[in-house]
């Protein structure tokens, strides 16, 4: 099986994922990173959204 080219990976990622950027004050960034712990940023964001949705339903 041949190696997948960087170009193919880039095209796949562009149609599969979206990026979300935020400029945070240093203290806010540090607080979020401390809360995140060992989780990936994507997993942490998914968990925050899930908790937010659950809280809205109550």
N, C-alpha and C positions, 0 to 999 in steps of 0.2 A: 504494500500500500504506500503510495507516494505521500510526501509531505504536502499539507495544505498551504497554499501561498499566503503571505501576509495580506495581499490584496483581497483574497476571498474572505479571510477572517474579518477584515475591515468592513467589507460590504455586508456580511452577515450581522456584525455588531451594529452597524448603522440602521438596519431595518428591524432589528430585534430589540434594541435598547434605546432609551433616551437618557440624556444627562440632565442633571438638575444642579445648578450652582447656587451658592449662597455666600454672601460676604458677611461674616460674623465678627463681632467684637471679640477680642482675645479672651475675655472672661467668659463669654457665652460659649465659645468654642471649647474652652477648657472644661466647662461644666458639662457640656454634652459628651465630650470624650470620656470624662470620668464616669458618667452614667452608662455609657456604651460598654465599658469594660472590654472584654475579649471578643464581643460580637463584631461581625463585619458592619460597616456603616449601612449597607443595604439591609441586612437583617435587622439592625436596630431601627431603621426608619420604618420597615414593615411592621415591627412590633409596636412602635409608637402610633402608627396609623390605626392598627387593629384596636389598641386600647382606646384611642380617641373615638373610633366608631362605636365601640362597646359602651363608652361613657355617654355618647349621644343617644343611644337606644334606651338608656335607663331613665 
